[in-house]
Amino acid sequence: MSLEHSSVHNLDLQGPASPGLEKDSDPDIDPPIKSDRPQMSILREVFFVITIVAAQLLTQAGIGQGLAPLHIIGDHFHIQNPGQLSWYVASFSLTAGTFILIAGRLGDMYGHKRMFMAAFTWYGVWSILCGASYYSNNIFFTVARGFQGMGPAFLTPNGLALLATTYPNGMRKNMIFSLFGACAPGGYILGATFSSLLAEYATWAWAYWIMGIVCFIMAGATIWTVPDNKNMDHGANDEENPTNKEEHLAVKKQSFDHLGAITGVSGLVLINVAWNQGPTVGWPDPYVYILLILGILSLILFVYIESRVPQPLLPVSALTAPVLFVLSATSAGWASFGIWLYYIWQFLQQLRHHSALVVSAENSPSAITGFIASVVTGILISKVPIPYIMVLALGAFCITPILSATMPIGQTYWGQTFISTLIIPFGMDMSFPSAIILLSGSVPKEHQGIAASLVLTVTNYSISLGLGIAGTVARQIDPQGADLLRQFRSGWYTSIGLAGTGILIAIASALYMRRHPLAAHPH
């Protein structure tokens, strides 16, 4: 697999490759190839990788622990309204997606290790408070879930940056990033399984308390397991390299775009809250559409600010036609995925009357096919243009809700339910690395961290926004909320529509790239 076309594993968040890689190859005069191992012992490397991978594992577990015992938590707070219940998942995804926008830049300014450790600590504190809401009320729990999601927002991009600055380009780095990506479905299943087990046999609060304890342990372990960037940066130790000197001076001189952060985060939050509150209180309520209008105005102001400031959070110049095509397709696909995931859990629990623990087991095949999908994607990206891979990814996103929307209640699990859990990881693990690779090739090297943050923002935010859109459709189809099957199928039809739109966007992207083959990689 060539380095230029490998998947997200090769995202170079730090800068140019090690000195000498640009020279013509000559076996007679070239020095031996440097090892792709980092400058640490094997034992410490193992613990380092475990620490970073744990960030991805616990991030996805945070989604699973909110979705799996959804109705058990709802019964505890005497909440039955589907719109209110969806906030248990949407609030977490909202902040996890929104605050990633600023996480990469803050990591560049203050140190990725420092931000990584602080993120684990924040995640732990608010996990404990989520559990403490057992003795409070629904509103406190929903708000605490939102603050809990801010931890993963800072964990993921800074974890990726730590891997990229520790490992030089090579097969070892590819494998580590493959492991990072493959842990997403497994983390979700892990969170769903343990939260279901504790909710059914103890109390759901223990899932959050244990999560908090684990996060505190990981924050402490980070002190030893994660090396300092200045010592491990694989291209920056050569003090005589003027390019590296210039890059480090540029990092030190970075300033934070406060106005962009305020307007960008505010706009994303307001729009998302409006879409998720609409199904609950009704769109005719004035404050819902006022929030939506304010959110749109905030984002317009954000784009204007980003086009004027010298160091923007989002380089507007990077949003070329190929990038916008792929980001739009990715957004449609992940919104479709979030809807399918939410409603498949409701279908299995409320109509087939399976326990949360059984549904967790029924979703477990996704962890296996997720690993397979990650390997397949790494191979495809080296051989197939990214827009074509996006068509395949959106096809997986579309087929899955079609299977779910057409399955009868009394059908065996081994029919359409089982097949859908096998297919859905291919949508996730094909679209995510493809989007990062395309965007990283479309921005200059100093904006590589921002490129990763933008894709993470799109995927996480789209999950939350998609739930609001599906909830609005379900409310219009069944205003009284009496026909659960009709509600769930309306959600899946919305999921099909979003994925189908994504397929059209991906095809348009493929046609555009066929006519403009150099447009995706100006840098």
C-alpha positions, -999 to +999 in steps of 0.1 A: +000+000+000+015+033-010+019+060+016+003+086-006-030+067-009-033+048+023-062+055+046-065+077+078-036+058+092-012+080+072-027+114+082+004+135+089-008+160+115+027+173+122+042+183+089+066+171+063+082+137+064+116+130+079+145+147+062+158+127+032+126+111+021+124+135-009+158+124-023+160+101-053+164+065-043+199+051-049+207+018-031+244+024-035+246+057-016+214+061+004+217+054+041+197+025+056+160+031+061+151+044+095+131+022+118+094+030+119+094+023+157+091+053+181+119+062+205+106+041+234+108+006+248+084-021+235+066-022+269+060+016+270+049+015+233+023-011+242+009+010+270+011+041+249-011+025+222-035+011+248-039+046+262-047+063+229-069+035+216-088+036+250-098+072+240-116+059+209-130+029+228-145+050+256-158+077+233-179+051+214-188+035+247-203+068+258-228+066+229-237+030+237-242+036+274-268+063+267-287+043+240-288+008+254-306+015+287-326+043+272-360+031+283-348+020+317-334+055+324-366+070+309-388+049+332-367+060+362-374+097+353-410+089+342-402+100+307-419+082+278-419+109+251-396+096+222-384+132+215-372+137+251-356+102+252-336+109+221-319+138+239-301+112+261-281+103+229-284+136+210-270+158+238-238+137+240-233+136+202-241+173+200-212+185+222-189+157+210-193+170+175-195+207+181-164+212+204-141+191+182-141+222+160-118+240+185-101+210+200-074+206+174-064+242+175-062+242+213-041+210+212-017+227+187-014+257+210-011+241+245+002+206+238-017+175+227-007+155+257-019+182+281-053+185+263-056+147+261-051+143+299-075+172+306-101+156+283-099+123+302-103+141+335-133+162+322-149+130+308-145+113+342-160+142+362-191+145+341-195+107+339-197+107+377-222+135+376-243+117+350-245+088+375-253+112+403-283+125+384-299+092+394-309+111+426-319+142+406-341+146+375-343+142+338-331+177+330-299+173+351-291+140+334-296+154+299-274+185+306-248+163+323-247+141+292-240+172+271-211+182+292-199+146+293-197+147+255-172+175+256-145+151+269-145+129+238-146+161+217-111+168+229-099+132+233-102+120+197-084+147+177-056+151+203-052+113+204-049+112+166-023+140+168-003+122+194-001+091+173+009+111+142+037+129+160+050+098+177+051+074+147+071+081+115+053+071+083+055+034+077+037+001+082+038+003+120+020+036+119-006+022+094-013-007+117-017+015+148-042+038+131-061+007+117-064-005+153-076+030+164-104+030+137-114-006+142-121+000+179-151+022+172-178-005+168-162-025+196-163+005+220-200+011+212-208-026+219-188-026+250-206+005+264-240-009+254-233-043+269-220-032+303-246-004+307-274-029+299-259-055+323-257-029+352-291-014+344-308-047+345-290-063+375-279-033+396-287+004+387-280+023+354-260+049+374-232+024+380-223+024+342-215+061+345-197+058+378-175+031+364-169+051+333-157+080+355-133+058+374-118+044+342-114+079+328-096+090+359-073+060+358-065+067+321-058+104+329-033+094+355-018+067+332-013+093+305+014+110+326+037+080+321+024+062+290+021+092+266+055+108+257+060+145+255+056+157+219+088+177+220+108+145+227+090+121+203+082+143+173+098+122+145+108+151+123+114+179+147+144+167+166+167+177+138+175+212+150+196+220+120+166+216+096+153+251+088+120+238+077+113+222+111+125+254+129+101+275+109+072+251+117+079+251+154+081+289+154+048+290+136+032+267+162+044+289+190+030+320+173-004+305+168-033+326+181-068+314+190-097+326+169-121+335+198-148+352+177-148+322+153-150+298+182-180+317+198-200+321+166-192+286+152-200+267+184-231+289+191-244+284+156-240+246+157-255+243+192-285+265+184-294+248+151-291+213+167-312+223+198-339+236+175-341+205+154-341+182+185-366+203+204-390+207+174-403+171+177-407+174+215-425+208+219-437+213+183-423+236+156-451+262+160-436+271+194-418+305+187-386+297+206-379+267+184-377+286+151-361+316+168-333+293+179-330+280+144-328+315+129-302+326+154-282+295+147-282+301+110-272+338+115-244+327+138-230+303+112-232+330+085-212+353+108-187+325+115-180+320+078-175+357+074-151+358+103-131+328+091-126+344+057-110+375+074-089+362+103-052+352+096-054+319+116-090+306+112-105+276+130-118+266+095-097+277+065-125+287+041-100+284+012-098+246+019-135+241+012-130+233-025-157+216-046-143+180-040-141+186-002-176+200+000-189+170-021-173+145+002-182+163+035-218+166+023-219+129+014-203+120+048-228+142+067-257+126+049-244+091+056-236+095+093-270+113+098-286+082+082-265+059+105-275+078+137-312+074+128-309+038+119-291+030+151-315+048+173-346+033+158-333-003+155-328-002+193-364+011+198-378-015+174-360-045+191-368-033+226-404-020+223-419-041+195-399-074+198-397-069+236-360-078+239-340-067+269-313-041+266-287-068+272-301-091+244-302-062+220-265-054+228-257-090+219-277-087+187-257-057+176-223-073+185-216-086+150-209-050+140-177-052+161-163-080+139-173-066+105-161-032+116-126-046+119-129-063+085-143-031+069-113-011+083-088-035+066-108-036+033-109+002+032-072+005+037-067-018+007-093+000-015-080+035-008-046+025-024-064+013-055-097+031-060-104+068-062-120+082-030-153+093-046-160+057-057-153+045-022-178+071-009-204+056-033-199+022-018-200+036+017-233+055+011-246+023-005-240+005+028-257+033+047-287+031+024-291-007+023-292-010+061-323+011+068-340-005+037-336-039+054-349-025+087-379-006+073-392-037+055-387-064+081-418-077+099-420-076+137-422-114+141-392-122+118-363-141+133-332-121+143-311-141+118-330-125+089-328-088+080-317-076+115-286-097+115-277-088+079-281-051+087-257-053+116-231-069+093-235-042+066-236-009+085-199-009+096-188-007+060-206+027+057-188+040+087-153+026+081-153+035+044-166+071+046-146+084+076-110+076+065-119+086+029-131+120+040-100+126+062-076+116+034-093+139+009-095+168+032-059+164+044-047+166+008-067+197+002-052+219+030-016+230+036+004+211+062-001+236+090-038+229+089-037+191+091-050+190+126-079+212+117-087+189+088-091+159+111-112+180+135-135+191+107-143+156+096-149+145+132-172+175+137-192+165+106-196+128+116-206+134+153-227+165+147-246+148+118-257+119+142-273+144+166-289+165+138-302+134+120-321+123+152-338+157+152-348+155+116-362+119+120-381+129+151-397+158+133-408+134+105-421+108+130-442+135+148-457+147+115-465+111+105-480+101+139-489+132+159-504+112+187-475+088+190-498+058+191-484+037+163-448+028+172-441+007+141-452+036+119-429+060+138-399+037+135-405+031+098-409+068+092-375+072+109-359+046+087-375+061+055-359+094+065-326+075+069-330+060+034-337+094+020-306+109+036-284+080+025-299+082-010-291+119-012-256+110-001-252+085-030-262+112-055-237+136-040-210+109-041-218+102-077-216+139-085-183+140-067-170+111-088-181+128-121-165+161-110-132+144-100-132+126-134-132+160-151-109+177-126-085+150-113-061+174-096-087+195-078-087+173-046-050+176-038-038+212-044-013+208-016 
